[in-house]
Structure formats: structure tokens, C-alpha cells
Amino acid sequence: DIILKREDPRDGFIGRDAARLADLPSGAIVGTSSLRRQAQVLAARPDVKVESIRGNVETRLRKLQDGECDATLLAVSGLNRLGKADVLTSILNVEEMLPAVAQGAVGVEIRANDDRLKTLLAPLNHKDTALCISAERAMLAALDGSCRTPIAALAELGAADILTLTGLVASPDGTVIHRQCETGSRADAIEMGAAMGAALKSKAGPNLFEH
């Protein structure tokens, strides 16, 4: 895979009358079809309701304005790329809302034996982003997760090439959350991800995602 430089990986909050998740009144409706977002919203605000809304960005924003929900969450990277960052009323930090695996990154998939195309696209590959994504994907693979399970992860490279990986698994209702953070060298990215996935899977047990 060729991985382009990662955009902002965070989630954005868009409220009709409230600027932040913390500002929503009790009983407010947050519209999202993401179980990852649902679990973390309910963990932070068990007094609000989460209802599924689907569609592209325009459709979701229209449903928000039409009053089908009081707030929604969208990836900051997607809004930036669409030139719609102005709709954001706030951005959730990663302590509040850990992003999805590889959120904000764009990958180009090519045939394994297509050396010519691989050479042509090589300058587009952002090595630091690719490294971080490999750690997050290794964690996801160890958890055997899918888009129907509340899993989140973010890997970041800091000074001296120290890699920090944060991972999370949760029950859909947000009542159970297991979060883990580890640091290591960039050379150990995949091993760190796999080890964290195994550890979180052990903590979660076989029935967490059906909680």
C-alpha cells in the first residue's frame, strides 16, 4: 500500500444549539451510525441518546438542521477535504474521542507485482504515517474487529522516533471501556500493535461486543 500523509485524525462535533458534547442538555439526541462514536459518547454522557443517522456529509448535515438530532460527529479530515470545516462547532480531543483505525489517512492499493506503478507512486508514500497506520492495523487484526465493533486506535510518532500507541475497546452502550497506551521504538510498531490488540482482547473477554 501507498499511504499519503495523514490529515487531522480527530472527530469533530457539530451541534445545532450546543457547541460541545459537554454542553448538550440531558436527553439530547446525538446522531451517528458509528458504534465507536456511540460507545464513547455514552461513556462521557450517559444521559443523552444516540440514534443512527446515515448518508453522506450533506445528508447528515441536513438531517441535523431538520431537527432529526441535536448534534452529530464527523471526521475532521473529511470536512477539511470537502472544504466544510466551518460547520464544526468544536473538535473533540483524542482523550474524549479516540479515532477509528487509520482515520484521516488515504491509502492507494496496487498490485503486489506491479513494480512500475509502485515506483511511480513511491514519492507519495509518507513513511511516518504508514508506520503509524501499520501499528493501528496490527492492533485491529489481533482484535479481529470490524466496523460493527467499538474499537479505536491512534499511533503517533514523537521526539526521538518514540511511537505512542493508544487503543480502546468498548461495549456499544459505553458502560464498559478498556483503554491502553504504550510507547516504544518505531522498529517495534507492528509488534506493539499486535501485543496491544491481544491484551485488549484478553481484558474485554469474548462477550464484550454483545454487551
C-alpha positions as CSV (number, residue, x, y, z in Angstrom):
1,D,0.0,0.0,0.0
2,I,1.0,3.6,-0.6
3,I,-0.1,5.8,2.4
4,L,-0.4,9.6,2.0
5,K,0.4,12.0,4.8
6,R,-2.3,11.8,7.4
7,E,-4.8,14.6,7.8
8,D,-6.2,15.6,11.2
9,P,-7.3,12.2,12.7
10,R,-9.8,13.7,15.3
11,D,-13.5,13.7,15.3
12,G,-15.5,16.9,15.1
13,F,-18.6,17.9,17.0
14,I,-21.5,19.7,15.2
15,G,-24.3,20.9,17.4
16,R,-27.4,22.9,16.5
17,D,-27.6,24.7,19.8
18,A,-24.7,23.3,21.8
19,A,-21.1,23.9,20.8
20,R,-19.6,20.9,22.6
21,L,-20.6,17.4,23.7
22,A,-20.5,18.6,27.4
23,D,-23.0,21.4,26.6
24,L,-25.8,19.1,25.4
25,P,-28.8,19.1,27.7
26,S,-29.9,15.8,29.2
27,G,-31.9,13.8,26.8
28,A,-30.4,15.4,23.7
29,I,-30.1,13.2,20.6
30,V,-26.7,12.6,19.1
31,G,-26.9,11.2,15.5
32,T,-24.2,8.7,14.4
33,S,-24.1,5.3,12.8
34,S,-20.6,4.6,14.3
35,L,-20.6,2.2,17.2
36,R,-17.1,3.6,18.1
37,R,-18.5,7.1,18.5
38,Q,-21.7,5.9,20.1
39,A,-19.8,4.0,22.9
40,Q,-17.5,6.9,23.7
41,V,-20.4,9.4,23.6
42,L,-22.4,7.3,26.0
43,A,-19.4,6.8,28.3
44,A,-19.0,10.5,28.6
45,R,-22.6,11.5,28.6
46,P,-24.9,8.5,29.6
47,D,-27.8,11.0,29.9
48,V,-28.0,11.6,26.2
49,K,-29.5,9.4,23.5
50,V,-27.7,8.1,20.4
51,E,-29.7,7.4,17.3
52,S,-28.4,6.1,13.9
53,I,-28.3,8.5,11.0
54,R,-26.8,7.6,7.6
55,G,-26.0,9.2,4.4
56,N,-23.2,11.4,3.0
57,V,-21.9,14.5,4.8
58,E,-24.6,16.7,3.1
59,T,-27.4,14.4,4.1
60,R,-26.2,14.1,7.7
61,L,-25.9,17.9,8.0
62,R,-29.4,18.3,6.5
63,K,-30.8,15.8,9.0
64,L,-29.2,17.8,11.8
65,Q,-30.7,21.1,10.6
66,D,-34.1,19.4,10.1
67,G,-34.1,18.5,13.8
68,E,-33.7,14.8,13.5
69,C,-30.9,15.1,16.1
70,D,-29.3,17.7,18.2
71,A,-25.7,17.0,17.3
72,T,-23.6,14.8,15.1
73,L,-20.0,13.7,14.8
74,L,-17.9,13.7,11.7
75,A,-14.2,13.2,10.9
76,V,-12.4,16.4,10.8
77,S,-10.2,15.2,7.9
78,G,-13.3,14.6,5.7
79,L,-14.7,18.0,6.4
80,N,-11.3,19.6,5.7
81,R,-11.1,17.8,2.4
82,L,-14.6,18.9,1.4
83,G,-13.9,22.5,2.4
84,K,-16.6,22.3,5.1
85,A,-14.6,22.7,8.3
86,D,-16.7,25.8,9.1
87,V,-19.6,23.6,10.1
88,L,-17.7,22.4,13.1
89,T,-18.7,23.8,16.4
90,S,-15.8,22.1,18.2
91,I,-13.2,19.4,17.8
92,L,-13.0,16.6,20.3
93,N,-9.6,15.8,21.7
94,V,-8.4,12.2,21.5
95,E,-8.9,11.8,25.2
96,E,-12.6,12.4,24.7
97,M,-13.0,10.6,21.4
98,L,-10.3,8.2,20.2
99,P,-10.5,8.0,16.4
100,A,-11.0,5.0,14.2
101,V,-8.1,3.0,13.0
102,A,-6.4,4.9,10.1
103,Q,-8.8,7.8,10.4
104,G,-7.5,10.7,8.4
105,A,-5.2,8.6,6.2
106,V,-5.6,7.9,2.5
107,G,-4.2,4.7,1.0
108,V,-3.5,3.6,-2.5
109,E,-3.8,-0.1,-3.2
110,I,-1.7,-1.5,-6.0
111,R,-1.0,-5.0,-7.3
112,A,1.9,-6.6,-5.5
113,N,3.8,-7.4,-8.7
114,D,3.3,-4.0,-10.4
115,D,6.8,-2.7,-9.8
116,R,6.4,0.1,-12.4
117,L,3.4,1.6,-10.6
118,K,5.0,1.0,-7.2
119,T,8.0,3.1,-8.3
120,L,5.8,5.9,-9.8
121,L,3.8,6.2,-6.6
122,A,6.6,5.7,-4.1
123,P,7.2,9.5,-3.7
124,L,3.6,9.8,-2.4
125,N,4.2,7.4,0.4
126,H,4.6,9.1,3.8
127,K,6.7,6.8,5.8
128,D,5.8,8.1,9.3
129,T,2.1,7.9,8.5
130,A,2.5,4.4,7.0
131,L,4.3,3.3,10.2
132,C,1.6,4.6,12.5
133,I,-1.2,3.0,10.4
134,S,0.6,-0.3,10.5
135,A,0.6,-0.3,14.3
136,E,-3.1,0.6,14.4
137,R,-4.0,-2.1,11.8
138,A,-1.9,-4.7,13.7
139,M,-4.0,-3.9,16.8
140,L,-7.2,-4.2,14.9
141,A,-6.2,-7.5,13.3
142,A,-5.4,-9.0,16.7
143,L,-8.8,-8.0,18.0
144,D,-10.4,-9.5,14.9
145,G,-12.6,-6.3,14.8
146,S,-14.9,-4.9,12.2
147,C,-16.9,-1.8,11.6
148,R,-19.6,-3.3,13.8
149,T,-17.4,-3.4,16.9
150,P,-16.5,-0.3,19.1
151,I,-12.7,-0.2,18.5
152,A,-10.5,2.9,18.3
153,A,-6.7,3.4,18.0
154,L,-4.2,6.2,17.3
155,A,-0.5,5.9,16.8
156,E,1.7,9.0,16.9
157,L,5.4,9.5,16.4
158,G,7.1,11.9,18.8
159,A,10.7,13.1,19.5
160,A,13.5,10.6,19.0
161,D,11.1,8.4,16.9
162,I,9.2,7.3,20.0
163,L,6.0,5.7,19.0
164,T,2.9,6.2,21.2
165,L,0.0,3.8,20.6
166,T,-3.3,4.2,22.3
167,G,-6.1,1.6,21.8
168,L,-9.6,1.2,23.1
169,V,-12.4,-1.4,23.0
170,A,-15.8,-0.8,24.5
171,S,-19.3,-2.1,24.8
172,P,-21.8,-0.5,22.4
173,D,-23.6,1.1,25.4
174,G,-20.4,2.7,26.7
175,T,-20.7,1.1,30.2
176,V,-17.5,-0.9,29.7
177,I,-14.4,0.7,28.2
178,H,-10.9,-0.8,28.2
179,R,-8.2,1.7,27.1
180,Q,-4.4,1.1,26.9
181,C,-1.4,3.3,26.0
182,E,2.1,2.1,25.3
183,T,5.3,3.6,24.0
184,G,8.1,2.1,22.1
185,S,10.5,2.4,19.1
186,R,9.3,2.8,15.5
187,A,11.0,-0.5,14.7
188,D,8.5,-2.3,17.0
189,A,5.4,-0.7,15.6
190,I,3.7,-3.8,14.3
191,E,4.7,-5.9,17.3
192,M,3.3,-3.1,19.6
193,G,0.0,-3.1,17.8
194,A,-0.4,-6.9,17.9
195,A,0.5,-7.1,21.6
196,M,-1.9,-4.3,22.5
197,G,-4.7,-6.0,20.5
198,A,-4.1,-9.3,22.3
199,A,-4.0,-7.5,25.7
200,L,-7.3,-5.6,25.0
201,K,-8.9,-8.8,23.7
202,S,-8.0,-10.6,26.9
203,K,-9.3,-7.8,29.0
204,A,-12.6,-7.5,27.0
205,G,-13.4,-11.1,27.1
206,P,-15.5,-13.0,24.5
207,N,-18.8,-11.3,25.2
208,L,-18.0,-7.6,25.4
209,F,-19.2,-6.6,21.9
210,E,-22.5,-8.3,22.6
211,H,-22.8,-6.4,26.0
